[in-house]
Amino acid sequence: MIVSMRPVARRGEARWVRVALIAVAAVFLLSFLVLPLSVVFAEAFRKGAGAYFNALADDDSWAAIRLTLLTAVIAVPLNVVFGLAAAWAIARFEFRGKSVLITLIDVPFSVSPVVAGLAYMLVLGAQGWIGPWLMDHDLKIIFAVPGIVLVTTFVTLPLVARELIPLMQAQGSEQEEAAVVLGAGGWRTFWHVTLPNVRWGLIYGVILCNARAMGEFGAVSVVSGHIRGLTNTIPLQVEILYNEYQIQAGFAVASLLALLALLTLCVQSLLAWRHERRVRQAGHAEAEAPPAAEQAPGARPACAAA
């Protein structure tokens, strides 16, 4: 029986199909991504660079920028700690309520941010469950920075954990068990084995979490109170400027938020490219290295030569 070794052309790979799919993708990206971003930057610089930087230097806009960065600086590390702990527990241990924990991690994905903000209002607001006690002890959470940080942490909670859980489950626990057998303690195993193995997934999760934290609008809008110079983040400041018909200033502040998002994506792409490059280099080095058992004819083992 003679078997033909010619490659069989797979269906659906005609040139016109590839060209059509690429054209559809390009038109979609240009229409829904590139064009809106171009309009934002064009409107931001419509009155010149001087008006652009004056809009960013406004006291209320500058306060919104500072508050946005402060919120991200607090919320992202909190989610990193929670994400690592949750991923470690889910990927390495079997315990009662594990499925419930996984479901709770996904709750912020299924609940509207506005509903989340309203829930915090009903619990911590002046008329909420804990609100009167907080007022008696002069603790202000709603309509203040702590409330903004809380709701931002809530809506960004799954991002780091969801990057790490499947990664740690796929890697298994063999290396960690070997480290424990060799005498390493729990913290030493975590810092020298677990964390290096998941560092790329952790970095991606941090980048996504940071981008969402800076751009959150719905939940923050509910609990902030829209106090100028105090509780307005960048998205809220953009809304206020637009509603007051300060169109150019609103687009200027919006362009700054877009720049931060684009910078985040560039960092993520750069890290992914470096990671893939290192993986390819390691694969080439392993493929080119001769097997350890192969030696030149007549050569003695190193131990015998010594």
Summary of the structure (lengths in Angstrom):
residues: 306
radius of gyration: 26.8
end to end distance: 57.3
largest distance: 90.7
contacts: 841
relative contact order: 0.12
helix: 75%
strand: 0%
